């Protein structure tokens, strides 16, 4: 009798109910955080007899198979939904949980990660490697190609930044700034100038090129200006114009240079202007439909028979020229040195000066041609100052040459600090009809070089 009570199946019992019952689909509904490539499995349960299905709301962010294994694909958020269909006995049911996939770049900070920053430089492919250590990236090694890197990371903003340098005697020169954002999966490459030869190629994490998974940010140039809008030049002396692209973080800095009159002056694609003949030309720098111009006036070189210059005109005197040996340091006429009115002019109201532009940069200030032939016993007198800035000092070197084609010969140099105006007098050797004197500053991050009251002494 009792046995007969249990011969009815569960399905038969359920068929006697007026309405299907709830399926009670259950799964852990807490958020899952993953990095691209990582997996996580959660299994759902239900009292329904129907099969459980797993589905992702955005398979570009995360996929899920029918075993409940979620695979993170790319930065973003998705919802994993588990469901069963209705049947005669059970209602349809579902449950879900959120999946948040972090930036691809966050994987760089996992302790087993190796990060490679890859570049192109002509036929070379420089690579720098970092390894993850205690949640930070630590320099590991680089290819033999000579590149220098400065790395920084700001957890609050998510920015990883690299400054890329190349050797430039006697110092390294920054050529590129590369920025990744760990939070929003973006990157930006900012060349230092239009002459940058290094190009960014890829970022790899554990050997996988993730560059295509990142969004590249482009910052369009909105304007351009030059360091000079009028330039007096003398035959035999080149000069370099510097173009500044606005904004500074523009990802395109390819400037096109042109001359309105190449019979007077030519310009190459680095901004170097070469005087050809006496006259006037307009040098134009163009980018993204924007342009800046400099009027170049080419003159015959002035020849003097004596020299007594105090720079009291307030501008660079006629016939004085400068040559940038390295970098873009520029001699100007003003007061004192880096700090205006710090030491004043030695006499009068003005002096020549050059201040910090970049460590190791060298620029010569050259006198007009001096016809000193047939004379003897002449000397050079000048006043200068090169003040120390927290122990850093700029170097002053004085040269002479006997003609425009002769090599420069050093007369004297000062690499120690001179905090006040100091006079130097030195004999001038090998006098000629095409004599010139040059004052060269080697940038050492001091307060600059101040120069005043340059005179030729003797019976000239």
VOPAGU-2260 file (C-alpha; in pm, 1 decimal, decimal comma):
REM VOPAGU-2260
SITE   aa  ch    i         X         Y         Z
SITE  UNK   A    0       0,0       0,0       0,0
SITE  UNK   A    1     272,4     250,0     100,0
SITE  UNK   A    2     479,7     155,7    -202,6
SITE  UNK   A    3     199,7     245,8    -433,9
SITE  UNK   A    4     199,9     597,8    -297,5
SITE  UNK   A    5     545,9     662,9    -443,2
SITE  UNK   A    6     504,9     522,8    -790,4
SITE  UNK   A    7     397,7     863,1    -933,9
SITE  UNK   A    8     690,1    1052,4   -1097,4
SITE  UNK   A    9     788,9    1414,1   -1015,9
SITE  UNK   A   10     682,5    1523,9   -1361,9
SITE  UNK   A   11     342,0    1371,2   -1305,0
SITE  UNK   A   12     314,8    1549,1    -971,9
SITE  UNK   A   13     409,4    1884,4   -1135,2
SITE  UNK   A   14     158,3    1824,4   -1411,7
SITE  UNK   A   15    -111,5    1830,1   -1152,5
SITE  UNK   A   16     -19,8    2190,3   -1054,1
SITE  UNK   A   17    -225,7    2472,2   -1201,1
SITE  UNK   A   18      80,9    2706,0   -1266,1
SITE  UNK   A   19     453,8    2645,7   -1343,0
SITE  UNK   A   20     686,0    2722,0   -1053,5
SITE  UNK   A   21     987,1    2953,1   -1043,0
SITE  UNK   A   22    1310,1    2822,6   -1188,4
SITE  UNK   A   23    1521,1    2979,4    -913,1
SITE  UNK   A   24    1828,0    3048,9   -1132,9
SITE  UNK   A   25    2112,1    3138,0    -900,9
SITE  UNK   A   26    2470,8    3260,7    -952,6
SITE  UNK   A   27    2714,6    3479,4    -763,2
SITE  UNK   A   28    2606,1    3830,6    -870,5
SITE  UNK   A   29    2908,3    4022,1    -737,8
SITE  UNK   A   30    3129,3    4213,8    -983,7
SITE  UNK   A   31    3419,0    4037,1   -1152,7
SITE  UNK   A   32    3729,7    4239,7   -1239,1
SITE  UNK   A   33    3961,7    4106,7   -1507,2
SITE  UNK   A   34    4241,9    4220,3   -1732,0
SITE  UNK   A   35    4241,7    4141,8   -2104,8
SITE  UNK   A   36    4322,4    3776,0   -2161,4
SITE  UNK   A   37    4228,1    3666,3   -1809,9
SITE  UNK   A   38    3945,1    3417,5   -1743,1
SITE  UNK   A   39    3698,9    3347,2   -1464,0
SITE  UNK   A   40    3435,9    3073,7   -1426,0
SITE  UNK   A   41    3106,2    3092,2   -1243,0
SITE  UNK   A   42    2849,5    2811,2   -1257,6
SITE  UNK   A   43    2479,1    2877,9   -1224,9
SITE  UNK   A   44    2227,6    2648,3   -1059,5
SITE  UNK   A   45    1852,6    2604,3   -1107,6
SITE  UNK   A   46    1573,2    2365,7   -1012,8
SITE  UNK   A   47    1447,1    2377,5   -1370,3
SITE  UNK   A   48    1496,6    2082,5   -1599,0
SITE  UNK   A   49    1588,2    2316,1   -1886,6
SITE  UNK   A   50    1948,0    2378,6   -1995,9
SITE  UNK   A   51    2124,7    2684,0   -1857,3
SITE  UNK   A   52    2245,3    2934,4   -2118,1
SITE  UNK   A   53    2527,6    3189,4   -2068,7
SITE  UNK   A   54    2544,3    3514,9   -2268,2
SITE  UNK   A   55    2759,2    3832,4   -2268,9
SITE  UNK   A   56    2604,8    4173,0   -2331,8
SITE  UNK   A   57    2919,1    4287,2   -2517,8
SITE  UNK   A   58    3153,3    4027,9   -2664,1
SITE  UNK   A   59    3401,1    4302,0   -2757,0
SITE  UNK   A   60    3459,3    4339,7   -2384,3
SITE  UNK   A   61    3414,4    3985,0   -2254,9
SITE  UNK   A   62    3297,2    3651,2   -2393,5
SITE  UNK   A   63    3144,2    3356,2   -2207,7
SITE  UNK   A   64    3113,9    2991,9   -2306,5
SITE  UNK   A   65    2840,0    2750,0   -2207,3
SITE  UNK   A   66    3047,2    2625,2   -1916,4
SITE  UNK   A   67    3035,1    2969,7   -1761,7
SITE  UNK   A   68    3399,7    3056,6   -1842,0
SITE  UNK   A   69    3434,8    3431,9   -1900,5
SITE  UNK   A   70    3730,2    3558,7   -2106,5
SITE  UNK   A   71    3821,6    3927,1   -2086,7
SITE  UNK   A   72    3879,5    4077,9   -2430,9
SITE  UNK   A   73    3915,3    4455,4   -2403,4
SITE  UNK   A   74    3869,4    4753,9   -2178,7
SITE  UNK   A   75    3506,0    4816,3   -2077,3
SITE  UNK   A   76    3207,8    4671,6   -1893,9
SITE  UNK   A   77    2975,4    4385,7   -1981,4
SITE  UNK   A   78    2698,4    4189,9   -1814,5
SITE  UNK   A   79    2694,9    3811,5   -1807,1
SITE  UNK   A   80    2342,0    3676,2   -1804,1
SITE  UNK   A   81    2247,9    3315,1   -1723,9
SITE  UNK   A   82    1898,8    3196,6   -1819,2
SITE  UNK   A   83    1667,9    2901,1   -1864,9
SITE  UNK   A   84    1366,9    2884,8   -2090,5
SITE  UNK   A   85    1014,9    2813,3   -1970,9
SITE  UNK   A   86     847,2    2477,7   -2000,5
SITE  UNK   A   87     523,6    2323,5   -1880,0
SITE  UNK   A   88     649,1    2299,1   -1525,0
SITE  UNK   A   89     893,1    2587,5   -1473,4
SITE  UNK   A   90     890,6    2953,2   -1553,0
SITE  UNK   A   91    1172,0    3110,7   -1750,8
SITE  UNK   A   92    1438,8    3246,0   -1521,1
SITE  UNK   A   93    1757,6    3443,6   -1527,1
SITE  UNK   A   94    2030,0    3602,1   -1317,0
SITE  UNK   A   95    2327,3    3818,7   -1404,8
SITE  UNK   A   96    2650,1    3969,8   -1279,4
SITE  UNK   A   97    2875,9    4254,9   -1402,9
SITE  UNK   A   98    3221,1    4209,5   -1552,5
SITE  UNK   A   99    3463,2    4498,8   -1557,2
SITE  UNK   A  100    3765,6    4459,7   -1783,3
SITE  UNK   A  101    4055,3    4683,6   -1696,4
SITE  UNK   A  102    4289,9    4852,0   -1940,0
SITE  UNK   A  103    4520,4    4637,3   -2144,6
SITE  UNK   A  104    4799,4    4851,0   -2004,5
SITE  UNK   A  105    4710,7    4756,5   -1647,8
SITE  UNK   A  106    4849,0    4414,2   -1731,5
SITE  UNK   A  107    5189,1    4582,8   -1748,2
SITE  UNK   A  108    5187,2    4612,3   -1368,4
SITE  UNK   A  109    5131,3    4244,6   -1296,5
SITE  UNK   A  110    5435,4    4091,5   -1132,9
SITE  UNK   A  111    5501,5    3848,1   -1418,0
SITE  UNK   A  112    5476,6    4110,8   -1694,2
SITE  UNK   A  113    5749,7    4217,4   -1935,5
SITE  UNK   A  114    5679,0    4542,8   -2116,5
SITE  UNK   A  115    5857,5    4636,2   -2438,2
SITE  UNK   A  116    5848,7    4981,1   -2595,4
SITE  UNK   A  117    5945,8    4947,5   -2962,0
SITE  UNK   A  118    6067,0    5218,4   -3200,3
SITE  UNK   A  119    6190,3    5262,5   -3555,3
SITE  UNK   A  120    6501,9    5460,4   -3637,3
SITE  UNK   A  121    6594,7    5412,1   -4001,1
SITE  UNK   A  122    6711,1    5052,5   -4036,6
SITE  UNK   A  123    6732,3    5010,5   -3658,4
SITE  UNK   A  124    6457,7    4894,2   -3424,1
SITE  UNK   A  125    6542,9    5011,3   -3072,7
SITE  UNK   A  126    6357,8    4835,1   -2791,0
SITE  UNK   A  127    6349,6    4912,1   -2419,1
SITE  UNK   A  128    6223,3    4653,9   -2172,8
SITE  UNK   A  129    6066,0    4695,5   -1831,2
SITE  UNK   A  130    5961,4    4430,2   -1584,0
SITE  UNK   A  131    5684,3    4449,5   -1328,3
SITE  UNK   A  132    5796,5    4445,6    -968,9
SITE  UNK   A  133    5575,0    4511,4    -666,5
SITE  UNK   A  134    5313,8    4685,0    -879,8
SITE  UNK   A  135    5567,7    4911,6   -1054,7
SITE  UNK   A  136    5758,6    4900,7   -1381,0
SITE  UNK   A  137    6132,9    4869,7   -1335,1
SITE  UNK   A  138    6387,8    4921,7   -1613,4
SITE  UNK   A  139    6524,6    4588,6   -1732,7
SITE  UNK   A  140    6727,8    4630,6   -2050,3
SITE  UNK   A  141    6735,5    4777,1   -2398,1
SITE  UNK   A  142    6871,1    4694,1   -2738,8
SITE  UNK   A  143    7220,5    4808,9   -2831,7
SITE  UNK   A  144    7082,8    5103,2   -3026,5
SITE  UNK   A  145    7167,4    5420,5   -2832,7
SITE  UNK   A  146    6841,8    5558,4   -2699,8
SITE  UNK   A  147    6766,2    5698,3   -2357,1
SITE  UNK   A  148    6435,5    5684,8   -2173,6
SITE  UNK   A  149    6275,3    5856,4   -1878,4
SITE  UNK   A  150    5972,0    5673,4   -1735,1
SITE  UNK   A  151    5697,2    5799,6   -1507,3
SITE  UNK   A  152    5364,0    5670,9   -1376,2
SITE  UNK   A  153    5082,2    5851,9   -1196,4
SITE  UNK   A  154    4833,7    5603,6   -1042,1
SITE  UNK   A  155    4580,0    5880,4    -975,1
SITE  UNK   A  156    4548,2    5977,3   -1341,8
SITE  UNK   A  157    4655,7    5646,1   -1493,4
SITE  UNK   A  158    4924,1    5801,6   -1713,5
SITE  UNK   A  159    5238,7    5611,3   -1804,8
SITE  UNK   A  160    5486,4    5840,6   -1979,8
SITE  UNK   A  161    5816,3    5792,7   -2155,0
SITE  UNK   A  162    6055,8    6067,2   -2263,6
SITE  UNK   A  163    6279,0    5941,6   -2544,6
SITE  UNK   A  164    6631,6    6077,3   -2592,4
SITE  UNK   A  165    6910,1    6035,8   -2846,3
SITE  UNK   A  166    7280,3    6116,3   -2803,0
SITE  UNK   A  167    7360,5    6476,0   -2897,8
SITE  UNK   A  168    7709,6    6585,1   -2809,7
SITE  UNK   A  169    7782,7    6660,4   -2536,8
SITE  UNK   A  170    7435,8    6590,5   -2392,3
SITE  UNK   A  171    7129,2    6383,7   -2474,7
SITE  UNK   A  172    6843,9    6547,4   -2665,4
SITE  UNK   A  173    6475,7    6465,8   -2612,7
SITE  UNK   A  174    6311,1    6369,6   -2941,8
SITE  UNK   A  175    5977,0    6224,6   -2837,6
SITE  UNK   A  176    5721,7    6198,3   -2560,4
SITE  UNK   A  177    5504,8    5885,4   -2545,6
SITE  UNK   A  178    5200,3    5874,5   -2320,2
SITE  UNK   A  179    4973,0    5583,6   -2232,1
SITE  UNK   A  180    4661,8    5603,9   -2016,1
SITE  UNK   A  181    4610,6    5292,6   -1808,6
SITE  UNK   A  182    4255,0    5388,8   -1716,4
SITE  UNK   A  183    4102,2    5465,2   -2056,3
SITE  UNK   A  184    4322,1    5254,9   -2286,0
SITE  UNK   A  185    4460,2    5537,2   -2498,9
SITE  UNK   A  186    4803,9    5642,4   -2618,8
SITE  UNK   A  187    4959,2    5951,8   -2768,8
SITE  UNK   A  188    5294,1    6010,4   -2939,4
SITE  UNK   A  189    5429,5    6366,1   -2934,0
SITE  UNK   A  190    5742,6    6435,0   -3142,1
SITE  UNK   A  191    5970,5    6704,9   -3004,4
SITE  UNK   A  192    6004,4    6871,5   -3343,2
SITE  UNK   A  193    5948,3    6814,7   -3713,3
SITE  UNK   A  194    6307,3    6689,1   -3742,0
SITE  UNK   A  195    6250,9    6388,4   -3515,5
SITE  UNK   A  196    6376,9    6075,5   -3693,6
SITE  UNK   A  197    6264,5    5828,4   -3427,8
SITE  UNK   A  198    5912,4    5689,3   -3472,7
SITE  UNK   A  199    5705,2    5493,0   -3223,9
SITE  UNK   A  200    5626,2    5139,6   -3340,9
SITE  UNK   A  201    5450,8    4935,1   -3072,7
SITE  UNK   A  202    5403,8    4843,3   -2709,3
SITE  UNK   A  203    5420,3    4476,8   -2621,5
SITE  UNK   A  204    5315,1    4307,4   -2299,0
SITE  UNK   A  205    5460,6    3960,6   -2249,4
SITE  UNK   A  206    5547,5    3954,7   -2618,4
SITE  UNK   A  207    5195,8    4041,6   -2737,5
SITE  UNK   A  208    5158,0    4358,5   -2945,3
SITE  UNK   A  209    4870,1    4543,0   -2777,7
SITE  UNK   A  210    4899,5    4866,6   -2977,1
SITE  UNK   A  211    4606,5    4786,3   -3204,2
SITE  UNK   A  212    4388,1    4734,3   -2896,4
SITE  UNK   A  213    4451,9    5090,9   -2781,0
SITE  UNK   A  214    4292,9    5408,8   -2908,3
SITE  UNK   A  215    4547,6    5647,9   -3056,3
SITE  UNK   A  216    4485,4    6009,4   -2964,7
SITE  UNK   A  217    4561,5    6274,5   -3226,3
SITE  UNK   A  218    4614,2    6637,5   -3129,9
SITE  UNK   A  219    4598,7    6864,6   -3435,2
SITE  UNK   A  220    4829,6    7166,6   -3460,6
SITE  UNK   A  221    4634,4    7491,3   -3429,5
SITE  UNK   A  222    4907,2    7745,7   -3491,7
SITE  UNK   A  223    5273,9    7808,3   -3551,7
SITE  UNK   A  224    5519,1    8084,4   -3468,9
SITE  UNK   A  225    5890,5    8148,8   -3518,9
SITE  UNK   A  226    6163,1    8254,7   -3282,7
SITE  UNK   A  227    6235,3    8551,4   -3514,0
SITE  UNK   A  228    6022,9    8754,4   -3753,0
SITE  UNK   A  229    6310,3    8962,6   -3888,6
SITE  UNK   A  230    6658,8    8830,8   -3947,7
SITE  UNK   A  231    6959,5    9030,1   -4068,3
SITE  UNK   A  232    7212,3    8798,2   -4230,1
SITE  UNK   A  233    7554,7    8842,4   -4377,6
SITE  UNK   A  234    7700,6    8656,2   -4671,1
SITE  UNK   A  235    7897,0    8357,8   -4550,0
SITE  UNK   A  236    7695,0    8301,3   -4230,4
SITE  UNK   A  237    7401,7    8062,3   -4204,2
SITE  UNK   A  238    7132,5    8093,0   -3939,7
SITE  UNK   A  239    6862,3    7857,4   -3814,4
SITE  UNK   A  240    6503,5    7957,9   -3752,3
SITE  UNK   A  241    6304,7    7767,2   -3490,1
SITE  UNK   A  242    5937,4    7688,9   -3541,0
SITE  UNK   A  243    5712,4    7634,6   -3241,0
SITE  UNK   A  244    5389,6    7441,7   -3297,8
SITE  UNK   A  245    5084,5    7521,1   -3086,8
SITE  UNK   A  246    4972,3    7333,5   -2883,8
SITE  UNK   A  247    5296,9    7190,7   -2753,0
SITE  UNK   A  248    5148,9    6839,7   -2735,4
SITE  UNK   A  249    5040,3    6837,0   -3100,8
SITE  UNK   A  250    5102,2    6490,5   -3239,0
SITE  UNK   A  251    5185,9    6634,2   -3582,6
SITE  UNK   A  252    5486,9    6863,8   -3589,8
SITE  UNK   A  253    5582,2    6823,3   -3954,6
SITE  UNK   A  254    5669,0    7177,7   -4062,6
SITE  UNK   A  255    5725,2    7268,0   -4427,1
SITE  UNK   A  256    5980,6    7543,4   -4497,3
SITE  UNK   A  257    6001,7    7758,2   -4809,0
SITE  UNK   A  258    6170,7    8073,8   -4937,9
SITE  UNK   A  259    6004,8    8342,8   -5148,9
SITE  UNK   A  260    6335,0    8422,1   -5321,9
SITE  UNK   A  261    6592,5    8145,9   -5337,9
SITE  UNK   A  262    6824,3    8374,4   -5533,7
SITE  UNK   A  263    6866,0    8568,0   -5207,0
SITE  UNK   A  264    6826,5    8300,5   -4938,3
SITE  UNK   A  265    6742,6    7930,8   -4927,8
SITE  UNK   A  266    6602,8    7727,6   -4641,2
SITE  UNK   A  267    6616,8    7354,2   -4579,1
SITE  UNK   A  268    6356,1    7145,0   -4400,5
SITE  UNK   A  269    6529,1    7191,6   -4065,3
SITE  UNK   A  270    6484,4    7571,1   -4081,7
SITE  UNK   A  271    6849,1    7640,7   -4166,5
SITE  UNK   A  272    6871,9    7956,8   -4377,2
SITE  UNK   A  273    7160,9    8006,4   -4619,2
SITE  UNK   A  274    7226,8    8356,2   -4762,8
SITE  UNK   A  275    7300,2    8356,4   -5135,6
SITE  UNK   A  276    7306,5    8720,6   -5241,7
SITE  UNK   A  277    7231,4    9066,6   -5106,0
SITE  UNK   A  278    6858,4    9127,7   -5095,4
SITE  UNK   A  279    6538,7    9033,8   -4912,4
SITE  UNK   A  280    6348,5    8705,5   -4892,6
SITE  UNK   A  281    6051,1    8580,2   -4693,1
SITE  UNK   A  282    6105,3    8248,4   -4515,6
SITE  UNK   A  283    5777,6    8070,8   -4447,1
SITE  UNK   A  284    5700,5    7782,3   -4208,3
SITE  UNK   A  285    5370,8    7601,4   -4270,6
SITE  UNK   A  286    5174,7    7331,1   -4088,1
SITE  UNK   A  287    4812,0    7221,2   -4117,3
SITE  UNK   A  288    4718,5    7529,0   -4320,8
SITE  UNK   A  289    4876,8    7766,1   -4066,2
SITE  UNK   A  290    5189,4    7966,0   -4140,4
SITE  UNK   A  291    5448,3    8196,1   -3987,2
SITE  UNK   A  292    5694,3    8419,4   -4171,7
SITE  UNK   A  293    6033,8    8572,2   -4117,8
SITE  UNK   A  294    6174,6    8853,2   -4331,5
SITE  UNK   A  295    6539,3    8783,7   -4409,0
SITE  UNK   A  296    6764,5    9071,7   -4517,3
SITE  UNK   A  297    7097,1    8960,3   -4657,1
SITE  UNK   A  298    7382,2    9212,0   -4636,7
SITE  UNK   A  299    7747,7    9232,8   -4725,2
SITE  UNK   A  300    7972,3    9158,9   -4429,5
SITE  UNK   A  301    8089,1    9475,2   -4254,8
SITE  UNK   A  302    8464,1    9534,9   -4232,3
SITE  UNK   A  303    8594,1    9750,0   -3946,1
SITE  UNK   A  304    8940,8    9880,4   -3873,1
SITE  UNK   A  305    8873,7    9910,2   -3499,8
SITE  UNK   A  306    8629,9    9782,3   -3240,4
SITE  UNK   A  307    8467,5    9955,5   -2944,2
SITE  UNK   A  308    8127,0    9804,8   -2877,5
SITE  UNK   A  309    7908,9    9865,3   -2571,4
SITE  UNK   A  310    7580,3    9741,7   -2724,4
SITE  UNK   A  311    7411,3   10073,9   -2640,9
SITE  UNK   A  312    7185,3   10059,8   -2944,4
SITE  UNK   A  313    6966,0    9814,5   -2755,6
SITE  UNK   A  314    6979,5    9563,2   -3042,7
SITE  UNK   A  315    7252,6    9345,1   -3185,6
SITE  UNK   A  316    7496,5    9581,2   -3366,1
SITE  UNK   A  317    7544,0    9575,4   -3742,2
SITE  UNK   A  318    7790,5    9310,6   -3855,2
SITE  UNK   A  319    7770,1    9097,1   -3541,6
SITE  UNK   A  320    7652,1    8743,8   -3621,1
SITE  UNK   A  321    7600,1    8425,3   -3425,9
SITE  UNK   A  322    7642,2    8058,9   -3503,2
SITE  UNK   A  323    7458,7    7787,2   -3313,5
SITE  UNK   A  324    7713,3    7510,4   -3283,1
SITE  UNK   A  325    7459,1    7287,2   -3107,7
SITE  UNK   A  326    7109,6    7352,6   -2977,0
SITE  UNK   A  327    6919,8    7679,3   -3012,0
SITE  UNK   A  328    7082,0    7914,2   -2762,2
SITE  UNK   A  329    7066,5    8277,1   -2879,3
SITE  UNK   A  330    7269,4    8586,0   -2794,2
SITE  UNK   A  331    7058,6    8897,0   -2742,6
SITE  UNK   A  332    7106,9    9254,2   -2623,0
SITE  UNK   A  333    6948,8    9332,0   -2287,4
SITE  UNK   A  334    7041,8    9401,6   -1927,8
SITE  UNK   A  335    7245,3    9174,6   -1700,9
SITE  UNK   A  336    7202,6    8799,4   -1744,4
SITE  UNK   A  337    6914,0    8556,7   -1683,4
SITE  UNK   A  338    6772,3    8772,0   -1407,8
SITE  UNK   A  339    6699,3    9112,9   -1559,6
SITE  UNK   A  340    6886,2    9391,9   -1378,8
SITE  UNK   A  341    7061,0    9132,4   -1161,9
SITE  UNK   A  342    7400,8    9288,3   -1224,4
SITE  UNK   A  343    7300,0    9557,9   -1471,4
SITE  UNK   A  344    7514,4    9647,0   -1770,5
SITE  UNK   A  345    7882,9    9704,4   -1707,4
SITE  UNK   A  346    7849,3   10053,4   -1847,4
SITE  UNK   A  347    7558,1   10237,6   -2004,0
SITE  UNK   A  348    7217,9   10072,1   -2026,5
SITE  UNK   A  349    7271,9    9753,3   -2226,5
SITE  UNK   A  350    7499,4    9453,7   -2273,1
SITE  UNK   A  351    7504,3    9136,2   -2480,5
SITE  UNK   A  352    7388,8    8818,7   -2307,7
SITE  UNK   A  353    7289,4    8456,9   -2359,0
SITE  UNK   A  354    7094,8    8245,6   -2112,3
SITE  UNK   A  355    7000,2    7883,1   -2055,6
SITE  UNK   A  356    6842,6    7697,1   -2349,4
SITE  UNK   A  357    6964,6    7340,7   -2291,9
SITE  UNK   A  358    7255,6    7175,6   -2116,6
SITE  UNK   A  359    7558,9    7150,1   -2343,5
SITE  UNK   A  360    7421,3    7386,1   -2608,2
SITE  UNK   A  361    7686,9    7604,5   -2771,6
SITE  UNK   A  362    7641,7    7934,5   -2953,2
SITE  UNK   A  363    7908,3    8173,5   -3083,3
SITE  UNK   A  364    7870,9    8552,7   -3099,2
SITE  UNK   A  365    8106,1    8673,1   -3373,5
SITE  UNK   A  366    8241,4    9023,1   -3434,2
SITE  UNK   A  367    8236,7    9192,8   -3773,1
SITE  UNK   A  368    8540,5    9134,3   -3992,8
SITE  UNK   A  369    8834,3    9340,8   -3863,8
SITE  UNK   A  370    9103,5    9470,7   -4095,4
SITE  UNK   A  371    9403,1    9460,1   -3862,8
SITE  UNK   A  372    9672,0    9399,7   -4125,3
SITE  UNK   A  373   10002,5    9581,0   -4081,0
SITE  UNK   A  374    9943,3    9638,4   -3710,0
SITE  UNK   A  375   10123,2    9494,7   -3411,4
SITE  UNK   A  376   10082,3    9485,1   -3038,9
SITE  UNK   A  377    9705,2    9484,3   -3039,5
SITE  UNK   A  378    9500,5    9339,6   -2757,3
SITE  UNK   A  379    9138,5    9248,7   -2681,5
SITE  UNK   A  380    8961,3    9390,2   -2377,7
SITE  UNK   A  381    8612,9    9284,4   -2269,1
SITE  UNK   A  382    8398,9    9261,2   -1956,1
SITE  UNK   A  383    8198,1    8951,1   -1868,7
SITE  UNK   A  384    8009,4    8770,5   -1594,7
SITE  UNK   A  385    7902,5    8405,7   -1564,1
SITE  UNK   A  386    7721,4    8367,9   -1237,2
SITE  UNK   A  387    7666,6    8030,5   -1073,6
SITE  UNK   A  388    7314,9    7893,5   -1029,2
SITE  UNK   A  389    7322,0    7654,8    -730,9
SITE  UNK   A  390    7667,0    7539,2    -833,7
SITE  UNK   A  391    7594,7    7512,0   -1207,1
SITE  UNK   A  392    7814,8    7732,7   -1426,3
SITE  UNK   A  393    7815,7    7826,8   -1794,5
SITE  UNK   A  394    8147,6    7827,8   -1977,4
SITE  UNK   A  395    8279,5    8121,5   -2180,0
SITE  UNK   A  396    8538,6    8053,4   -2449,5
SITE  UNK   A  397    8698,0    8324,8   -2664,7
SITE  UNK   A  398    8833,8    8244,4   -3012,2
SITE  UNK   A  399    8992,3    8419,6   -3308,0
SITE  UNK   A  400    9037,8    8333,4   -3673,8
SITE  UNK   A  401    9231,8    8500,8   -3951,0
SITE  UNK   A  402    8970,4    8452,3   -4228,1
SITE  UNK   A  403    8621,1    8316,4   -4284,7
SITE  UNK   A  404    8768,2    7987,5   -4408,8
SITE  UNK   A  405    9024,8    7946,4   -4129,8
SITE  UNK   A  406    8966,4    7733,9   -3821,0
SITE  UNK   A  407    8880,3    7899,6   -3492,2
SITE  UNK   A  408    9167,5    7909,4   -3242,6
SITE  UNK   A  409    9101,9    7938,1   -2870,7
SITE  UNK   A  410    9237,0    8245,7   -2694,5
SITE  UNK   A  411    9108,0    8173,2   -2342,3
SITE  UNK   A  412    8817,3    8020,2   -2152,2
SITE  UNK   A  413    8643,8    8053,4   -1816,1
SITE  UNK   A  414    8456,6    7761,5   -1662,5
SITE  UNK   A  415    8463,6    7896,6   -1306,4
SITE  UNK   A  416    8204,8    8140,6   -1173,5
SITE  UNK   A  417    8242,3    8519,5   -1198,5
SITE  UNK   A  418    7962,0    8668,1    -991,3
SITE  UNK   A  419    8040,3    9030,4   -1081,8
SITE  UNK   A  420    8158,2    9206,7   -1395,1
SITE  UNK   A  421    8517,3    9097,1   -1464,8
SITE  UNK   A  422    8764,0    9245,9   -1711,7
SITE  UNK   A  423    8989,4    9034,3   -1929,1
SITE  UNK   A  424    9266,4    9165,2   -2154,2
SITE  UNK   A  425    9456,7    8937,0   -2390,1
SITE  UNK   A  426    9702,0    8987,4   -2676,9
SITE  UNK   A  427    9574,7    8919,1   -3027,7
SITE  UNK   A  428    9807,9    8700,0   -3236,4
SITE  UNK   A  429    9836,2    8652,3   -3613,5
SITE  UNK   A  430    9666,8    8977,3   -3714,4
SITE  UNK   A  431    9515,6    8986,7   -4064,6
SITE  UNK   A  432    9290,0    9189,0   -4292,7
SITE  UNK   A  433    8998,9    8947,4   -4231,2
SITE  UNK   A  434    9027,0    8896,3   -3856,5
SITE  UNK   A  435    8734,5    8792,6   -3637,4
SITE  UNK   A  436    8676,8    8723,5   -3268,2
SITE  UNK   A  437    8407,9    8496,0   -3125,3
SITE  UNK   A  438    8257,7    8458,3   -2778,7
SITE  UNK   A  439    8111,6    8112,5   -2722,5
SITE  UNK   A  440    7880,4    8006,5   -2442,6
SITE  UNK   A  441    7861,0    7638,9   -2343,0
SITE  UNK   A  442    7536,4    7603,3   -2151,8
SITE  UNK   A  443    7592,5    7458,0   -1807,0
SITE  UNK   A  444    7260,9    7562,9   -1650,7
SITE  UNK   A  445    7408,6    7873,8   -1491,6
SITE  UNK   A  446    7266,9    8224,6   -1504,5
SITE  UNK   A  447    7412,3    8273,9   -1852,2
SITE  UNK   A  448    7695,0    8482,1   -1995,4
SITE  UNK   A  449    7688,8    8862,9   -1986,8
SITE  UNK   A  450    7927,2    9050,6   -2218,7
SITE  UNK   A  451    7999,6    9421,6   -2245,1
SITE  UNK   A  452    8251,0    9685,2   -2358,9
SITE  UNK   A  453    8439,0    9482,0   -2618,3
SITE  UNK   A  454    8740,8    9680,7   -2742,9
SITE  UNK   A  455    9055,8    9644,3   -2949,1
SITE  UNK   A  456    9343,8    9804,0   -2760,1
SITE  UNK   A  457    9655,3    9949,4   -2920,2
SITE  UNK   A  458    9749,1   10179,9   -3204,0
SITE  UNK   A  459    9470,0   10083,9   -3438,5
